[in-house]
């Protein structure tokens, strides 16, 4: 892992200053950026929850058929393997 030197810290400060100036000219502040990220994250969570809620119903319907068939085949293989 590379060492963090004084030169690295100075470079980070200069780049941060330049980016800060550009963002200020564009009238963008950190609070708005963080709020936008939070809103995007909440939207993504809500979208995922609605998708899972939609899929969950169909997963349960399919599991009513798939799980008993799988269990019967699994037990059948187990019984045949013991003989």
FENDASUL-V83900 format. One record per residue. N is the residue number from 0. NEAR is the number of other C-alpha atoms within 10 Angstrom. Layout:
[[N | NEAR] [N | NEAR]]
This chain:
[[0 | 3] [1 | 4] [2 | 6] [3 | 8] [4 | 8] [5 | 9] [6 | 9] [7 | 11] [8 | 11] [9 | 11] [10 | 11] [11 | 12] [12 | 12] [13 | 12] [14 | 12] [15 | 12] [16 | 12] [17 | 12] [18 | 12] [19 | 15] [20 | 13] [21 | 12] [22 | 13] [23 | 12] [24 | 10] [25 | 9] [26 | 9] [27 | 13] [28 | 12] [29 | 11] [30 | 9] [31 | 11] [32 | 11] [33 | 11] [34 | 11] [35 | 12] [36 | 12] [37 | 12] [38 | 12] [39 | 12] [40 | 12] [41 | 12] [42 | 12] [43 | 12] [44 | 12] [45 | 12] [46 | 12] [47 | 12] [48 | 12] [49 | 12] [50 | 11] [51 | 13] [52 | 11] [53 | 11] [54 | 11] [55 | 12] [56 | 11] [57 | 11] [58 | 12] [59 | 11] [60 | 10] [61 | 11] [62 | 13] [63 | 10] [64 | 10] [65 | 12] [66 | 11] [67 | 11] [68 | 12] [69 | 12] [70 | 11] [71 | 11] [72 | 12] [73 | 11] [74 | 12] [75 | 11] [76 | 11] [77 | 11] [78 | 10] [79 | 8] [80 | 8] [81 | 6] [82 | 5]]
